[in-house]
Amino acid sequence: MRLITAAKLELLCACFVILYAGVLSAQEDRYDKAVSAGGKWTVSRAEDPMTAEKRVHLQLPADNSVAGEEPAQINLYCTNGKLKLADFHPKGSMSEKYGVYLADKGITGRAIAIVNKAGKIAWFKNYDIPVVPDLNEVAAALGQVKAATA
C-alpha cells in the first residue's frame, strides 16, 4: 500500500483547484447578441456546453430613468423555459418606491402588483417572506381588474 505524502497531496489539491476553476470559466454564460423580443424587450440566448441547459435573458429598459442616474432596467433569467430570477437594476430602486425593499437584508420583500391598462396599480398586496401568495386570491383580483377595464 502506497501512502501519499503531504507534498503530493498538496500538489494534487492545487491541480484540482486549477481544473475546477477551468470548468467554472467554461460554464460562464456566453449569451448571443441581444435581439428584439417585441416592444422594448430584448432577448439573448445561451446554452450551457456541459449540461445543455438552455438559458434566456430578457431585458426591458425603463422609460422613466432619472438624468444622471444609472438607467433602470428589468431583467428576467430563464433556464429550460422556467423563470429562475427576476431582477430590477439598480438594485432595490423599484421595490424601494413601493415600500417592499428590505434594505437590512438587501432583498425585495414578497409582493404582487397588478397594473391596469392605464398603467396604474389597480391591486397590490404585500406578503411576509415565508407566506406563499394565494393564487386563487390573485386570480380573483386579476379578474376584477380585467372586468373594471372592459
C-alpha positions as CSV (number, residue, x, y, z in Angstrom):
1,M,0.0,0.0,0.0
2,R,1.4,3.3,-1.1
3,L,0.9,6.4,1.1
4,I,0.5,9.9,-0.4
5,T,2.9,12.4,1.1
6,A,1.7,15.8,2.2
7,A,3.6,17.4,-0.7
8,K,1.9,15.1,-3.3
9,L,-1.5,15.7,-1.7
10,E,-0.9,19.5,-1.8
11,L,0.1,19.3,-5.5
12,L,-3.0,17.1,-6.2
13,C,-5.2,19.6,-4.5
14,A,-3.7,22.5,-6.4
15,C,-4.2,20.7,-9.7
16,F,-7.9,20.0,-8.7
17,V,-8.4,23.7,-7.9
18,I,-6.9,24.8,-11.3
19,L,-9.1,22.2,-13.1
20,Y,-12.2,23.3,-11.2
21,A,-11.5,26.9,-12.0
22,G,-11.2,26.0,-15.7
23,V,-14.5,24.2,-15.6
24,L,-16.2,27.2,-13.9
25,S,-14.9,29.6,-16.6
26,A,-16.0,27.2,-19.3
27,Q,-19.5,27.3,-17.8
28,E,-19.7,31.1,-18.0
29,D,-22.8,32.2,-19.8
30,R,-22.0,33.3,-23.2
31,Y,-25.2,34.9,-24.4
32,D,-25.8,35.6,-28.1
33,K,-26.2,39.3,-29.1
34,A,-29.5,40.6,-27.8
35,V,-32.3,40.9,-30.4
36,S,-35.7,42.5,-30.2
37,A,-38.3,40.3,-28.4
38,G,-41.2,42.8,-29.2
39,G,-41.8,46.2,-27.9
40,K,-38.8,47.5,-26.0
41,W,-37.9,44.0,-24.7
42,T,-34.7,42.3,-25.9
43,V,-33.7,38.7,-25.6
44,S,-30.4,36.9,-25.7
45,R,-29.8,33.2,-25.5
46,A,-27.1,30.8,-24.3
47,E,-26.7,27.1,-23.9
48,D,-24.5,25.5,-21.2
49,P,-21.9,23.4,-23.0
50,M,-21.7,20.9,-20.1
51,T,-25.4,20.4,-19.2
52,A,-27.1,21.6,-22.4
53,E,-29.3,23.9,-20.3
54,K,-30.9,26.5,-22.5
55,R,-30.8,29.9,-20.9
56,V,-32.6,33.1,-21.9
57,H,-32.1,36.6,-20.6
58,L,-34.9,39.1,-21.3
59,Q,-34.3,42.8,-20.6
60,L,-36.6,45.8,-20.6
61,P,-35.2,49.3,-20.1
62,A,-37.3,51.7,-18.1
63,D,-38.7,54.8,-19.7
64,N,-38.6,56.9,-16.5
65,S,-34.9,56.8,-15.7
66,V,-33.6,59.9,-13.8
67,A,-31.0,62.0,-15.6
68,G,-27.6,61.5,-14.0
69,E,-28.5,58.1,-12.6
70,E,-27.7,54.7,-13.9
71,P,-30.5,53.7,-16.4
72,A,-33.1,51.4,-14.8
73,Q,-34.0,48.1,-16.3
74,I,-35.9,44.9,-15.7
75,N,-34.0,41.6,-16.2
76,L,-35.6,38.1,-16.4
77,Y,-33.4,35.0,-16.4
78,C,-34.9,31.7,-17.5
79,T,-33.5,28.2,-17.7
80,N,-35.1,25.5,-19.8
81,G,-38.2,27.6,-20.1
82,K,-38.7,28.3,-16.4
83,L,-38.2,31.7,-14.7
84,K,-35.2,31.4,-12.4
85,L,-34.5,35.0,-11.4
86,A,-36.1,38.4,-11.9
87,D,-34.2,41.5,-11.1
88,F,-34.6,45.2,-11.3
89,H,-31.4,47.3,-11.7
90,P,-30.3,49.5,-10.0
91,K,-30.8,47.1,-7.1
92,G,-33.8,47.8,-4.9
93,S,-34.7,51.1,-6.6
94,M,-38.2,50.0,-7.9
95,S,-39.1,47.9,-4.8
96,E,-38.0,50.9,-2.6
97,K,-40.6,53.1,-4.3
98,Y,-43.3,50.6,-3.5
99,G,-42.1,50.1,0.1
100,V,-41.1,46.5,-0.2
101,Y,-37.3,46.7,-0.3
102,L,-35.7,45.2,2.8
103,A,-32.5,47.2,2.9
104,D,-31.2,45.5,6.0
105,K,-31.3,42.1,4.1
106,G,-30.5,43.5,0.7
107,I,-33.6,41.9,-0.9
108,T,-37.1,42.7,-2.0
109,G,-40.0,41.5,0.1
110,R,-42.7,39.4,-1.5
111,A,-45.4,41.4,-3.1
112,I,-47.8,41.2,-6.1
113,A,-48.9,44.3,-8.0
114,I,-51.5,44.2,-10.8
115,V,-51.2,47.1,-13.2
116,N,-54.2,48.1,-15.3
117,K,-54.3,49.1,-19.0
118,A,-53.8,52.7,-17.9
119,G,-50.5,51.8,-16.3
120,K,-51.8,52.4,-12.7
121,I,-51.6,49.9,-9.9
122,A,-55.1,48.5,-9.5
123,W,-54.3,45.9,-6.9
124,F,-51.4,45.4,-4.6
125,K,-50.7,43.0,-1.7
126,N,-47.5,42.7,0.4
127,Y,-46.8,39.2,1.9
128,D,-44.4,38.2,4.7
129,I,-41.4,36.3,3.2
130,P,-42.4,32.8,4.3
131,V,-46.0,33.3,3.1
132,V,-46.8,31.9,-0.4
133,P,-49.3,34.1,-2.2
134,D,-52.8,32.6,-2.5
135,L,-53.1,32.1,-6.3
136,N,-56.9,32.0,-6.1
137,E,-56.9,35.4,-4.4
138,V,-54.6,36.8,-7.1
139,A,-56.6,35.3,-9.9
140,A,-59.8,36.8,-8.4
141,A,-58.1,40.2,-8.2
142,L,-56.9,39.9,-11.7
143,G,-60.4,39.1,-12.8
144,Q,-61.8,42.2,-11.0
145,V,-59.1,44.5,-12.6
146,K,-59.8,43.0,-16.0
147,A,-63.6,43.4,-15.6
148,A,-63.1,47.0,-14.5
149,T,-61.2,47.9,-17.6
150,A,-63.5,46.0,-20.1
